[in-house]
């Protein structure tokens, strides 16, 4: 009887560790420059990234910008957690970038 009770206690403890934990997802905002706005190819690509990021437990809000300078300024003003724009506009944030 004691072995059965010990086994039941161990089983219930193991199941409590295996139960899914309701975790609050992180939320991040990315300012995305695309000359075509929401209908542009780059905005569409970043929307797919946001969908994939949700599987990692991060909710990503994508804000479209048709003016690159405004997107960069909103990032500087901490309105966004990240910014996607051309390399020329972002040199002040990343002094060196390259491709192979």
MARSE-933544 format. One record per atom (N, C-alpha, C): residue number from 1; residue in one letter; atom name; x, y, z. Coordinates in Angstrom, 1 decimal, always signed. Layout:
<sedren num="NUM" residu="a" atome="CA" c1="X" c2="Y" c3="Z"/>
...
This chain:
<sedren num="1" residu="x" atome="N" c1="+0.8" c2="-1.2" c3="+0.0"/>
<sedren num="1" residu="x" atome="CA" c1="+0.0" c2="+0.0" c3="+0.0"/>
<sedren num="1" residu="x" atome="C" c1="+0.9" c2="+1.3" c3="+0.0"/>
<sedren num="2" residu="x" atome="N" c1="+1.9" c2="+1.2" c3="+0.8"/>
<sedren num="2" residu="x" atome="CA" c1="+2.8" c2="+2.4" c3="+0.8"/>
<sedren num="2" residu="x" atome="C" c1="+3.5" c2="+2.6" c3="-0.5"/>
<sedren num="3" residu="x" atome="N" c1="+3.8" c2="+1.6" c3="-1.2"/>
<sedren num="3" residu="x" atome="CA" c1="+4.5" c2="+1.7" c3="-2.5"/>
<sedren num="3" residu="x" atome="C" c1="+3.5" c2="+2.3" c3="-3.5"/>
<sedren num="4" residu="x" atome="N" c1="+2.3" c2="+1.9" c3="-3.5"/>
<sedren num="4" residu="x" atome="CA" c1="+1.3" c2="+2.5" c3="-4.4"/>
<sedren num="4" residu="x" atome="C" c1="+1.1" c2="+4.0" c3="-4.1"/>
<sedren num="5" residu="x" atome="N" c1="+1.0" c2="+4.4" c3="-2.8"/>
<sedren num="5" residu="x" atome="CA" c1="+0.8" c2="+5.8" c3="-2.5"/>
<sedren num="5" residu="x" atome="C" c1="+2.1" c2="+6.6" c3="-2.9"/>
<sedren num="6" residu="x" atome="N" c1="+3.2" c2="+6.0" c3="-2.7"/>
<sedren num="6" residu="x" atome="CA" c1="+4.5" c2="+6.7" c3="-3.1"/>
<sedren num="6" residu="x" atome="C" c1="+4.5" c2="+6.9" c3="-4.6"/>
<sedren num="7" residu="x" atome="N" c1="+4.1" c2="+5.8" c3="-5.3"/>
<sedren num="7" residu="x" atome="CA" c1="+4.1" c2="+5.9" c3="-6.8"/>
<sedren num="7" residu="x" atome="C" c1="+3.1" c2="+6.9" c3="-7.3"/>
<sedren num="8" residu="x" atome="N" c1="+1.9" c2="+7.0" c3="-6.7"/>
<sedren num="8" residu="x" atome="CA" c1="+0.9" c2="+7.9" c3="-7.0"/>
<sedren num="8" residu="x" atome="C" c1="+1.3" c2="+9.4" c3="-6.8"/>
<sedren num="9" residu="x" atome="N" c1="+2.0" c2="+9.6" c3="-5.7"/>
<sedren num="9" residu="x" atome="CA" c1="+2.6" c2="+10.9" c3="-5.3"/>
<sedren num="9" residu="x" atome="C" c1="+3.6" c2="+11.3" c3="-6.4"/>
<sedren num="10" residu="x" atome="N" c1="+4.5" c2="+10.4" c3="-6.7"/>
<sedren num="10" residu="x" atome="CA" c1="+5.5" c2="+10.7" c3="-7.7"/>
<sedren num="10" residu="x" atome="C" c1="+4.9" c2="+11.0" c3="-9.1"/>
<sedren num="11" residu="x" atome="N" c1="+3.9" c2="+10.2" c3="-9.4"/>
<sedren num="11" residu="x" atome="CA" c1="+3.2" c2="+10.4" c3="-10.7"/>
<sedren num="11" residu="x" atome="C" c1="+2.5" c2="+11.7" c3="-10.8"/>
<sedren num="12" residu="x" atome="N" c1="+1.8" c2="+12.1" c3="-9.7"/>
<sedren num="12" residu="x" atome="CA" c1="+1.1" c2="+13.4" c3="-9.7"/>
<sedren num="12" residu="x" atome="C" c1="+2.1" c2="+14.6" c3="-9.7"/>
<sedren num="13" residu="x" atome="N" c1="+3.2" c2="+14.4" c3="-9.1"/>
<sedren num="13" residu="x" atome="CA" c1="+4.3" c2="+15.4" c3="-9.1"/>
<sedren num="13" residu="x" atome="C" c1="+4.9" c2="+15.6" c3="-10.5"/>
<sedren num="14" residu="x" atome="N" c1="+5.1" c2="+14.5" c3="-11.2"/>
<sedren num="14" residu="x" atome="CA" c1="+5.7" c2="+14.5" c3="-12.5"/>
<sedren num="14" residu="x" atome="C" c1="+4.7" c2="+15.1" c3="-13.5"/>
<sedren num="15" residu="x" atome="N" c1="+3.4" c2="+14.8" c3="-13.3"/>
<sedren num="15" residu="x" atome="CA" c1="+2.4" c2="+15.4" c3="-14.2"/>
<sedren num="15" residu="x" atome="C" c1="+2.2" c2="+16.9" c3="-14.0"/>
<sedren num="16" residu="x" atome="N" c1="+2.4" c2="+17.3" c3="-12.8"/>
<sedren num="16" residu="x" atome="CA" c1="+2.3" c2="+18.8" c3="-12.5"/>
<sedren num="16" residu="x" atome="C" c1="+3.5" c2="+19.5" c3="-13.2"/>
<sedren num="17" residu="x" atome="N" c1="+4.7" c2="+18.9" c3="-13.3"/>
<sedren num="17" residu="x" atome="CA" c1="+5.8" c2="+19.5" c3="-14.0"/>
<sedren num="17" residu="x" atome="C" c1="+5.5" c2="+19.5" c3="-15.5"/>
<sedren num="18" residu="x" atome="N" c1="+4.9" c2="+18.5" c3="-16.0"/>
<sedren num="18" residu="x" atome="CA" c1="+4.6" c2="+18.4" c3="-17.4"/>
<sedren num="18" residu="x" atome="C" c1="+3.4" c2="+19.3" c3="-17.9"/>
<sedren num="19" residu="x" atome="N" c1="+2.6" c2="+19.8" c3="-17.0"/>
<sedren num="19" residu="x" atome="CA" c1="+1.5" c2="+20.6" c3="-17.4"/>
<sedren num="19" residu="x" atome="C" c1="+1.9" c2="+21.9" c3="-18.0"/>
<sedren num="20" residu="x" atome="N" c1="+1.2" c2="+22.3" c3="-19.1"/>
<sedren num="20" residu="x" atome="CA" c1="+1.6" c2="+23.5" c3="-19.7"/>
<sedren num="20" residu="x" atome="C" c1="+1.5" c2="+24.7" c3="-18.8"/>
<sedren num="21" residu="x" atome="N" c1="+2.4" c2="+25.6" c3="-18.8"/>
<sedren num="21" residu="x" atome="CA" c1="+2.4" c2="+26.8" c3="-18.0"/>
<sedren num="21" residu="x" atome="C" c1="+1.9" c2="+27.9" c3="-18.9"/>
<sedren num="22" residu="x" atome="N" c1="+0.9" c2="+28.6" c3="-18.3"/>
<sedren num="22" residu="x" atome="CA" c1="+0.4" c2="+29.8" c3="-19.1"/>
<sedren num="22" residu="x" atome="C" c1="+1.3" c2="+30.9" c3="-18.9"/>
<sedren num="23" residu="x" atome="N" c1="+2.2" c2="+31.1" c3="-19.9"/>
<sedren num="23" residu="x" atome="CA" c1="+3.2" c2="+32.2" c3="-19.9"/>
<sedren num="23" residu="x" atome="C" c1="+2.7" c2="+33.4" c3="-20.7"/>
<sedren num="24" residu="x" atome="N" c1="+3.1" c2="+34.6" c3="-20.2"/>
<sedren num="24" residu="x" atome="CA" c1="+2.7" c2="+35.8" c3="-20.9"/>
<sedren num="24" residu="x" atome="C" c1="+3.8" c2="+36.0" c3="-22.0"/>
<sedren num="25" residu="x" atome="N" c1="+3.4" c2="+36.2" c3="-23.2"/>
<sedren num="25" residu="x" atome="CA" c1="+4.3" c2="+36.4" c3="-24.3"/>
<sedren num="25" residu="x" atome="C" c1="+4.9" c2="+37.8" c3="-24.2"/>
<sedren num="26" residu="x" atome="N" c1="+6.1" c2="+37.9" c3="-24.6"/>
<sedren num="26" residu="x" atome="CA" c1="+6.7" c2="+39.2" c3="-24.7"/>
<sedren num="26" residu="x" atome="C" c1="+6.1" c2="+39.9" c3="-26.0"/>
<sedren num="27" residu="x" atome="N" c1="+6.1" c2="+41.2" c3="-25.9"/>
<sedren num="27" residu="x" atome="CA" c1="+5.6" c2="+42.0" c3="-27.0"/>
<sedren num="27" residu="x" atome="C" c1="+6.6" c2="+43.0" c3="-27.5"/>
<sedren num="28" residu="x" atome="N" c1="+7.0" c2="+43.0" c3="-28.7"/>
<sedren num="28" residu="x" atome="CA" c1="+8.0" c2="+43.9" c3="-29.3"/>
<sedren num="28" residu="x" atome="C" c1="+7.3" c2="+44.6" c3="-30.5"/>
<sedren num="29" residu="x" atome="N" c1="+7.8" c2="+45.8" c3="-30.8"/>
<sedren num="29" residu="x" atome="CA" c1="+7.3" c2="+46.6" c3="-31.9"/>
<sedren num="29" residu="x" atome="C" c1="+8.5" c2="+46.9" c3="-32.8"/>
<sedren num="30" residu="x" atome="N" c1="+8.2" c2="+46.7" c3="-34.1"/>
<sedren num="30" residu="x" atome="CA" c1="+9.3" c2="+47.0" c3="-35.1"/>
<sedren num="30" residu="x" atome="C" c1="+8.7" c2="+48.0" c3="-36.1"/>
<sedren num="31" residu="x" atome="N" c1="+9.4" c2="+49.1" c3="-36.3"/>
<sedren num="31" residu="x" atome="CA" c1="+9.1" c2="+50.1" c3="-37.3"/>
<sedren num="31" residu="x" atome="C" c1="+9.7" c2="+49.6" c3="-38.6"/>
<sedren num="32" residu="x" atome="N" c1="+8.8" c2="+49.4" c3="-39.6"/>
<sedren num="32" residu="x" atome="CA" c1="+9.3" c2="+48.9" c3="-40.9"/>
<sedren num="32" residu="x" atome="C" c1="+9.0" c2="+49.9" c3="-42.0"/>
<sedren num="33" residu="x" atome="N" c1="+10.1" c2="+50.3" c3="-42.7"/>
<sedren num="33" residu="x" atome="CA" c1="+10.0" c2="+51.2" c3="-43.8"/>
<sedren num="33" residu="x" atome="C" c1="+9.8" c2="+50.4" c3="-45.1"/>
<sedren num="34" residu="x" atome="N" c1="+8.8" c2="+50.7" c3="-45.8"/>
<sedren num="34" residu="x" atome="CA" c1="+8.5" c2="+50.1" c3="-47.1"/>
<sedren num="34" residu="x" atome="C" c1="+7.8" c2="+51.2" c3="-47.9"/>
<sedren num="35" residu="x" atome="N" c1="+8.4" c2="+51.6" c3="-49.0"/>
<sedren num="35" residu="x" atome="CA" c1="+7.8" c2="+52.6" c3="-49.8"/>
<sedren num="35" residu="x" atome="C" c1="+6.3" c2="+52.4" c3="-50.2"/>
<sedren num="36" residu="x" atome="N" c1="+5.9" c2="+51.1" c3="-50.3"/>
<sedren num="36" residu="x" atome="CA" c1="+4.5" c2="+50.8" c3="-50.6"/>
<sedren num="36" residu="x" atome="C" c1="+3.6" c2="+50.7" c3="-49.4"/>
<sedren num="37" residu="x" atome="N" c1="+4.2" c2="+50.9" c3="-48.2"/>
<sedren num="37" residu="x" atome="CA" c1="+3.4" c2="+50.8" c3="-47.0"/>
<sedren num="37" residu="x" atome="C" c1="+3.0" c2="+49.3" c3="-46.7"/>
<sedren num="38" residu="x" atome="N" c1="+1.7" c2="+49.1" c3="-46.2"/>
<sedren num="38" residu="x" atome="CA" c1="+1.3" c2="+47.8" c3="-45.8"/>
<sedren num="38" residu="x" atome="C" c1="+1.2" c2="+46.8" c3="-47.0"/>
<sedren num="39" residu="x" atome="N" c1="+1.0" c2="+47.3" c3="-48.2"/>
<sedren num="39" residu="x" atome="CA" c1="+0.9" c2="+46.5" c3="-49.4"/>
<sedren num="39" residu="x" atome="C" c1="+2.3" c2="+46.1" c3="-50.0"/>
<sedren num="40" residu="x" atome="N" c1="+3.3" c2="+46.6" c3="-49.4"/>
<sedren num="40" residu="x" atome="CA" c1="+4.7" c2="+46.3" c3="-50.0"/>
<sedren num="40" residu="x" atome="C" c1="+5.2" c2="+44.9" c3="-49.7"/>
<sedren num="41" residu="x" atome="N" c1="+6.2" c2="+44.5" c3="-50.5"/>
<sedren num="41" residu="x" atome="CA" c1="+6.8" c2="+43.2" c3="-50.3"/>
<sedren num="41" residu="x" atome="C" c1="+7.6" c2="+43.1" c3="-49.0"/>
<sedren num="42" residu="x" atome="N" c1="+8.3" c2="+44.1" c3="-48.7"/>
<sedren num="42" residu="x" atome="CA" c1="+9.1" c2="+44.0" c3="-47.4"/>
<sedren num="42" residu="x" atome="C" c1="+8.2" c2="+44.0" c3="-46.2"/>
<sedren num="43" residu="x" atome="N" c1="+7.1" c2="+44.7" c3="-46.2"/>
<sedren num="43" residu="x" atome="CA" c1="+6.2" c2="+44.7" c3="-45.1"/>
<sedren num="43" residu="x" atome="C" c1="+5.6" c2="+43.3" c3="-45.0"/>
<sedren num="44" residu="x" atome="N" c1="+5.3" c2="+42.7" c3="-46.1"/>
<sedren num="44" residu="x" atome="CA" c1="+4.8" c2="+41.3" c3="-46.1"/>
<sedren num="44" residu="x" atome="C" c1="+5.8" c2="+40.3" c3="-45.6"/>
<sedren num="45" residu="x" atome="N" c1="+7.1" c2="+40.5" c3="-45.9"/>
<sedren num="45" residu="x" atome="CA" c1="+8.1" c2="+39.6" c3="-45.4"/>
<sedren num="45" residu="x" atome="C" c1="+8.2" c2="+39.8" c3="-43.9"/>
<sedren num="46" residu="x" atome="N" c1="+8.2" c2="+41.0" c3="-43.4"/>
<sedren num="46" residu="x" atome="CA" c1="+8.3" c2="+41.2" c3="-41.9"/>
<sedren num="46" residu="x" atome="C" c1="+7.0" c2="+40.7" c3="-41.2"/>
<sedren num="47" residu="x" atome="N" c1="+5.9" c2="+40.7" c3="-41.9"/>
<sedren num="47" residu="x" atome="CA" c1="+4.7" c2="+40.1" c3="-41.3"/>
<sedren num="47" residu="x" atome="C" c1="+4.8" c2="+38.6" c3="-41.1"/>
<sedren num="48" residu="x" atome="N" c1="+5.5" c2="+38.0" c3="-42.0"/>
<sedren num="48" residu="x" atome="CA" c1="+5.7" c2="+36.5" c3="-41.9"/>
<sedren num="48" residu="x" atome="C" c1="+6.7" c2="+36.3" c3="-40.8"/>
<sedren num="49" residu="x" atome="N" c1="+7.7" c2="+37.2" c3="-40.6"/>
<sedren num="49" residu="x" atome="CA" c1="+8.6" c2="+37.1" c3="-39.5"/>
<sedren num="49" residu="x" atome="C" c1="+7.8" c2="+37.2" c3="-38.2"/>
<sedren num="50" residu="x" atome="N" c1="+6.9" c2="+38.1" c3="-38.1"/>
<sedren num="50" residu="x" atome="CA" c1="+6.1" c2="+38.3" c3="-36.9"/>
<sedren num="50" residu="x" atome="C" c1="+5.3" c2="+37.0" c3="-36.5"/>
<sedren num="51" residu="x" atome="N" c1="+4.8" c2="+36.4" c3="-37.6"/>
<sedren num="51" residu="x" atome="CA" c1="+4.0" c2="+35.1" c3="-37.4"/>
<sedren num="51" residu="x" atome="C" c1="+4.9" c2="+34.0" c3="-36.8"/>
<sedren num="52" residu="x" atome="N" c1="+6.1" c2="+33.9" c3="-37.4"/>
<sedren num="52" residu="x" atome="CA" c1="+7.1" c2="+33.0" c3="-36.9"/>
<sedren num="52" residu="x" atome="C" c1="+7.5" c2="+33.3" c3="-35.5"/>
<sedren num="53" residu="x" atome="N" c1="+7.7" c2="+34.5" c3="-35.2"/>
<sedren num="53" residu="x" atome="CA" c1="+8.2" c2="+34.9" c3="-33.8"/>
<sedren num="53" residu="x" atome="C" c1="+7.1" c2="+34.5" c3="-32.8"/>
<sedren num="54" residu="x" atome="N" c1="+5.9" c2="+34.5" c3="-33.1"/>
<sedren num="54" residu="x" atome="CA" c1="+4.8" c2="+34.1" c3="-32.2"/>
<sedren num="54" residu="x" atome="C" c1="+5.0" c2="+32.7" c3="-31.7"/>
<sedren num="55" residu="x" atome="N" c1="+5.6" c2="+31.8" c3="-32.6"/>
<sedren num="55" residu="x" atome="CA" c1="+5.9" c2="+30.4" c3="-32.1"/>
<sedren num="55" residu="x" atome="C" c1="+7.0" c2="+30.4" c3="-31.1"/>
<sedren num="56" residu="x" atome="N" c1="+7.8" c2="+31.4" c3="-31.1"/>
<sedren num="56" residu="x" atome="CA" c1="+8.9" c2="+31.5" c3="-30.1"/>
<sedren num="56" residu="x" atome="C" c1="+8.5" c2="+32.1" c3="-28.8"/>
<sedren num="57" residu="x" atome="N" c1="+7.2" c2="+32.6" c3="-28.7"/>
<sedren num="57" residu="x" atome="CA" c1="+6.7" c2="+33.2" c3="-27.5"/>
<sedren num="57" residu="x" atome="C" c1="+6.9" c2="+34.7" c3="-27.5"/>
<sedren num="58" residu="x" atome="N" c1="+7.1" c2="+35.3" c3="-28.7"/>
<sedren num="58" residu="x" atome="CA" c1="+7.3" c2="+36.8" c3="-28.8"/>
<sedren num="58" residu="x" atome="C" c1="+6.2" c2="+37.3" c3="-29.7"/>
<sedren num="59" residu="x" atome="N" c1="+5.4" c2="+38.2" c3="-29.2"/>
<sedren num="59" residu="x" atome="CA" c1="+4.4" c2="+38.8" c3="-30.1"/>
<sedren num="59" residu="x" atome="C" c1="+5.1" c2="+40.1" c3="-30.7"/>
<sedren num="60" residu="x" atome="N" c1="+5.1" c2="+40.2" c3="-32.0"/>
<sedren num="60" residu="x" atome="CA" c1="+5.7" c2="+41.3" c3="-32.7"/>
<sedren num="60" residu="x" atome="C" c1="+4.7" c2="+42.1" c3="-33.4"/>
<sedren num="61" residu="x" atome="N" c1="+4.6" c2="+43.4" c3="-33.1"/>
<sedren num="61" residu="x" atome="CA" c1="+3.7" c2="+44.3" c3="-33.8"/>
<sedren num="61" residu="x" atome="C" c1="+4.6" c2="+45.0" c3="-34.9"/>
<sedren num="62" residu="x" atome="N" c1="+4.1" c2="+45.0" c3="-36.1"/>
<sedren num="62" residu="x" atome="CA" c1="+4.8" c2="+45.6" c3="-37.2"/>
<sedren num="62" residu="x" atome="C" c1="+4.1" c2="+46.9" c3="-37.5"/>
<sedren num="63" residu="x" atome="N" c1="+4.8" c2="+48.0" c3="-37.5"/>
<sedren num="63" residu="x" atome="CA" c1="+4.3" c2="+49.3" c3="-37.8"/>
<sedren num="63" residu="x" atome="C" c1="+4.8" c2="+49.8" c3="-39.2"/>
<sedren num="64" residu="x" atome="N" c1="+3.9" c2="+50.0" c3="-40.2"/>
<sedren num="64" residu="x" atome="CA" c1="+4.4" c2="+50.4" c3="-41.5"/>
<sedren num="64" residu="x" atome="C" c1="+4.7" c2="+51.9" c3="-41.6"/>
<sedren num="65" residu="x" atome="N" c1="+5.8" c2="+52.2" c3="-42.3"/>
<sedren num="65" residu="x" atome="CA" c1="+6.2" c2="+53.6" c3="-42.5"/>
<sedren num="65" residu="x" atome="C" c1="+6.5" c2="+53.7" c3="-44.0"/>
<sedren num="66" residu="x" atome="N" c1="+6.0" c2="+54.8" c3="-44.6"/>
<sedren num="66" residu="x" atome="CA" c1="+6.3" c2="+55.1" c3="-46.0"/>
<sedren num="66" residu="x" atome="C" c1="+7.4" c2="+56.2" c3="-46.1"/>
<sedren num="67" residu="x" atome="N" c1="+7.7" c2="+56.7" c3="-44.9"/>
<sedren num="67" residu="x" atome="CA" c1="+8.8" c2="+57.7" c3="-44.8"/>
<sedren num="67" residu="x" atome="C" c1="+9.9" c2="+57.1" c3="-43.9"/>
<sedren num="68" residu="x" atome="N" c1="+11.0" c2="+56.9" c3="-44.5"/>
<sedren num="68" residu="x" atome="CA" c1="+12.1" c2="+56.3" c3="-43.8"/>
<sedren num="68" residu="x" atome="C" c1="+12.6" c2="+57.1" c3="-42.6"/>
<sedren num="69" residu="x" atome="N" c1="+12.7" c2="+58.4" c3="-42.8"/>
<sedren num="69" residu="x" atome="CA" c1="+13.2" c2="+59.3" c3="-41.7"/>
<sedren num="69" residu="x" atome="C" c1="+12.3" c2="+59.2" c3="-40.5"/>
<sedren num="70" residu="x" atome="N" c1="+11.0" c2="+59.1" c3="-40.7"/>
<sedren num="70" residu="x" atome="CA" c1="+10.0" c2="+59.0" c3="-39.6"/>
<sedren num="70" residu="x" atome="C" c1="+10.2" c2="+57.7" c3="-38.9"/>
<sedren num="71" residu="x" atome="N" c1="+10.4" c2="+56.6" c3="-39.6"/>
<sedren num="71" residu="x" atome="CA" c1="+10.7" c2="+55.3" c3="-38.9"/>
<sedren num="71" residu="x" atome="C" c1="+11.9" c2="+55.4" c3="-38.1"/>
<sedren num="72" residu="x" atome="N" c1="+13.0" c2="+56.0" c3="-38.6"/>
<sedren num="72" residu="x" atome="CA" c1="+14.2" c2="+56.1" c3="-37.8"/>
<sedren num="72" residu="x" atome="C" c1="+14.1" c2="+57.0" c3="-36.6"/>
<sedren num="73" residu="x" atome="N" c1="+13.4" c2="+58.1" c3="-36.8"/>
<sedren num="73" residu="x" atome="CA" c1="+13.1" c2="+59.0" c3="-35.6"/>
<sedren num="73" residu="x" atome="C" c1="+12.3" c2="+58.3" c3="-34.5"/>
<sedren num="74" residu="x" atome="N" c1="+11.3" c2="+57.6" c3="-35.0"/>
<sedren num="74" residu="x" atome="CA" c1="+10.4" c2="+56.9" c3="-34.0"/>
<sedren num="74" residu="x" atome="C" c1="+11.2" c2="+55.8" c3="-33.2"/>
<sedren num="75" residu="x" atome="N" c1="+12.2" c2="+55.2" c3="-33.9"/>
<sedren num="75" residu="x" atome="CA" c1="+13.1" c2="+54.2" c3="-33.2"/>
<sedren num="75" residu="x" atome="C" c1="+13.9" c2="+55.0" c3="-32.2"/>
<sedren num="76" residu="x" atome="N" c1="+14.5" c2="+56.1" c3="-32.6"/>
<sedren num="76" residu="x" atome="CA" c1="+15.3" c2="+56.9" c3="-31.7"/>
<sedren num="76" residu="x" atome="C" c1="+14.5" c2="+57.4" c3="-30.5"/>
<sedren num="77" residu="x" atome="N" c1="+13.3" c2="+57.7" c3="-30.7"/>
<sedren num="77" residu="x" atome="CA" c1="+12.4" c2="+58.2" c3="-29.6"/>
<sedren num="77" residu="x" atome="C" c1="+11.8" c2="+57.0" c3="-28.8"/>
<sedren num="78" residu="x" atome="N" c1="+12.3" c2="+55.8" c3="-29.0"/>
<sedren num="78" residu="x" atome="CA" c1="+11.9" c2="+54.6" c3="-28.3"/>
<sedren num="78" residu="x" atome="C" c1="+10.4" c2="+54.3" c3="-28.5"/>
<sedren num="79" residu="x" atome="N" c1="+9.9" c2="+54.6" c3="-29.6"/>
<sedren num="79" residu="x" atome="CA" c1="+8.5" c2="+54.2" c3="-30.0"/>
<sedren num="79" residu="x" atome="C" c1="+8.5" c2="+52.8" c3="-30.5"/>
<sedren num="80" residu="x" atome="N" c1="+9.6" c2="+52.3" c3="-30.9"/>
<sedren num="80" residu="x" atome="CA" c1="+9.7" c2="+50.9" c3="-31.5"/>
<sedren num="80" residu="x" atome="C" c1="+10.9" c2="+50.3" c3="-30.8"/>
<sedren num="81" residu="x" atome="N" c1="+10.9" c2="+48.9" c3="-30.7"/>
<sedren num="81" residu="x" atome="CA" c1="+12.0" c2="+48.2" c3="-30.2"/>
<sedren num="81" residu="x" atome="C" c1="+13.0" c2="+47.9" c3="-31.3"/>
<sedren num="82" residu="x" atome="N" c1="+12.7" c2="+48.0" c3="-32.5"/>
<sedren num="82" residu="x" atome="CA" c1="+13.6" c2="+47.7" c3="-33.7"/>
<sedren num="82" residu="x" atome="C" c1="+13.1" c2="+48.5" c3="-34.9"/>
<sedren num="83" residu="x" atome="N" c1="+14.0" c2="+48.7" c3="-35.8"/>
<sedren num="83" residu="x" atome="CA" c1="+13.6" c2="+49.4" c3="-37.0"/>
<sedren num="83" residu="x" atome="C" c1="+14.2" c2="+48.7" c3="-38.2"/>
<sedren num="84" residu="x" atome="N" c1="+13.5" c2="+48.7" c3="-39.3"/>
<sedren num="84" residu="x" atome="CA" c1="+14.0" c2="+48.1" c3="-40.6"/>
<sedren num="84" residu="x" atome="C" c1="+13.9" c2="+49.2" c3="-41.6"/>
<sedren num="85" residu="x" atome="N" c1="+15.1" c2="+49.6" c3="-42.1"/>
<sedren num="85" residu="x" atome="CA" c1="+15.2" c2="+50.6" c3="-43.1"/>
<sedren num="85" residu="x" atome="C" c1="+16.5" c2="+50.4" c3="-43.9"/>
<sedren num="86" residu="x" atome="N" c1="+16.8" c2="+51.3" c3="-44.8"/>
<sedren num="86" residu="x" atome="CA" c1="+18.0" c2="+51.2" c3="-45.6"/>
<sedren num="86" residu="x" atome="C" c1="+19.3" c2="+51.4" c3="-44.8"/>
<sedren num="87" residu="x" atome="N" c1="+20.4" c2="+50.9" c3="-45.2"/>
<sedren num="87" residu="x" atome="CA" c1="+21.6" c2="+51.0" c3="-44.5"/>
<sedren num="87" residu="x" atome="C" c1="+22.1" c2="+52.5" c3="-44.3"/>
<sedren num="88" residu="x" atome="N" c1="+21.8" c2="+53.3" c3="-45.3"/>
<sedren num="88" residu="x" atome="CA" c1="+22.3" c2="+54.7" c3="-45.2"/>
<sedren num="88" residu="x" atome="C" c1="+21.6" c2="+55.4" c3="-44.1"/>
<sedren num="89" residu="x" atome="N" c1="+20.3" c2="+55.2" c3="-43.9"/>
<sedren num="89" residu="x" atome="CA" c1="+19.6" c2="+55.8" c3="-42.8"/>
<sedren num="89" residu="x" atome="C" c1="+19.9" c2="+55.3" c3="-41.5"/>
<sedren num="90" residu="x" atome="N" c1="+20.4" c2="+54.1" c3="-41.4"/>
<sedren num="90" residu="x" atome="CA" c1="+20.6" c2="+53.4" c3="-40.1"/>
<sedren num="90" residu="x" atome="C" c1="+22.1" c2="+53.4" c3="-39.7"/>
<sedren num="91" residu="x" atome="N" c1="+23.0" c2="+54.1" c3="-40.4"/>
<sedren num="91" residu="x" atome="CA" c1="+24.4" c2="+54.1" c3="-40.1"/>
<sedren num="91" residu="x" atome="C" c1="+24.6" c2="+54.7" c3="-38.7"/>
<sedren num="92" residu="x" atome="N" c1="+23.8" c2="+55.6" c3="-38.3"/>
<sedren num="92" residu="x" atome="CA" c1="+24.1" c2="+56.1" c3="-36.9"/>
<sedren num="92" residu="x" atome="C" c1="+23.8" c2="+55.1" c3="-35.8"/>
<sedren num="93" residu="x" atome="N" c1="+23.0" c2="+54.0" c3="-36.1"/>
<sedren num="93" residu="x" atome="CA" c1="+22.8" c2="+53.0" c3="-35.1"/>
<sedren num="93" residu="x" atome="C" c1="+23.7" c2="+51.8" c3="-35.3"/>
<sedren num="94" residu="x" atome="N" c1="+24.2" c2="+51.5" c3="-36.5"/>
<sedren num="94" residu="x" atome="CA" c1="+25.1" c2="+50.4" c3="-36.8"/>
<sedren num="94" residu="x" atome="C" c1="+26.2" c2="+50.9" c3="-37.7"/>
<sedren num="95" residu="x" atome="N" c1="+27.3" c2="+51.2" c3="-37.1"/>
<sedren num="95" residu="x" atome="CA" c1="+28.4" c2="+51.9" c3="-37.9"/>
<sedren num="95" residu="x" atome="C" c1="+29.0" c2="+51.0" c3="-38.9"/>
<sedren num="96" residu="x" atome="N" c1="+28.9" c2="+49.7" c3="-38.8"/>
<sedren num="96" residu="x" atome="CA" c1="+29.5" c2="+48.8" c3="-39.8"/>
<sedren num="96" residu="x" atome="C" c1="+28.5" c2="+47.7" c3="-40.1"/>
<sedren num="97" residu="x" atome="N" c1="+28.2" c2="+47.6" c3="-41.4"/>
<sedren num="97" residu="x" atome="CA" c1="+27.4" c2="+46.5" c3="-41.9"/>
<sedren num="97" residu="x" atome="C" c1="+28.0" c2="+46.0" c3="-43.2"/>
<sedren num="98" residu="x" atome="N" c1="+27.9" c2="+44.8" c3="-43.5"/>
<sedren num="98" residu="x" atome="CA" c1="+28.4" c2="+44.3" c3="-44.8"/>
<sedren num="98" residu="x" atome="C" c1="+27.7" c2="+43.1" c3="-45.3"/>
<sedren num="99" residu="x" atome="N" c1="+27.9" c2="+42.7" c3="-46.5"/>
<sedren num="99" residu="x" atome="CA" c1="+27.3" c2="+41.5" c3="-47.0"/>
<sedren num="99" residu="x" atome="C" c1="+28.4" c2="+40.7" c3="-47.7"/>
<sedren num="100" residu="x" atome="N" c1="+28.1" c2="+39.4" c3="-47.9"/>
<sedren num="100" residu="x" atome="CA" c1="+29.1" c2="+38.6" c3="-48.6"/>
<sedren num="100" residu="x" atome="C" c1="+28.5" c2="+38.1" c3="-49.8"/>
